[in-house]
């Protein structure tokens, strides 16, 4: 929608209504992508309010009101300049598109305050040590759990009169996959540390927990959160690759394959994983790095937190 609105402007429709539609599309792209826990509720309320203001004015057809609203949103020249800059970006270059969308929505004063507060909390080295220990423990435990689950499944499958669902080979497949994921983990960790966002954020155009402070100063301010995010990104990539191998081995074993046939089938799934297989592996990685979607109780707590001013300072995190 952002690109379509931009094309309409560059195509000659430089009306106030067209500029407002472009600003609305930008806002929707930025706000609706803020799905990190604790941001969703606040972003949703802000988006609803913004959409109501813009659509209400557009539907009224009142030229004066449209000009006033556009002025409050940065003005005609600024909005037109945004559209021009977007038009200069190759839509296939997701990295540049991501940075444009990130920079299009300017942070509010409270965003700067919260960012300073969050990073001051995360600046204690003990925080990073505990996070690394937790991720390491969870990573080591993954193949052990798979081996135990396979052992338990042997008698359970006989008692239930069903085929095997878990297999001992999953554990070794998990370990092997993790070793293959180390290089990828290092790459995404360095990317996260350098840029403040992950390659996945860019690929999906997800504006999750974007940094308010930008440039060299922003890199310094956000060093604690970047380091924590880089650590989780590294472990996440390792765990995801391990889970992908383990799940591929499980599927091949369920199909009754053995020997070379099983190896070929696993290799096929690793080379071209189905969306379902990839999503399962991703969920495993999120769970083991303590980044899974919270349950209903936690969501309700966060909803209450977002309603009470200042409570975010007391309860700032639910994910690392």
Secondary structure, 3 states (H helix, E strand, C coil): CHHHHHHHHHCCCCCHHHHHHHHHHHHHHHHHCCCCCCCHHHHHHHHHHHHHHHHHHHHHCCHHHHHHHHHHCCCHHHHHHHHHHHHCCCCCCHHHHHHHHHHHCCCCHHHHHHHHHHHHHHCCHHHHHHHHHHHHHHHHHHHHHHHHHHHHHHHHHHHHCCCCCCCCHHHHHHHHHHHHHHHHHHHHHHHHHHHCCCHHHHHHCCCCCCCCCCHHHHHHHCHHHHHHHHHHHHHHHHHHHHHHHHHHHHHHHHCCCCHHHHHHHHHHHHHCCCHHHHHHHHHHHHHHCCCCCCCHHHHHHHHHHHHCCCHHHHCCCCCC
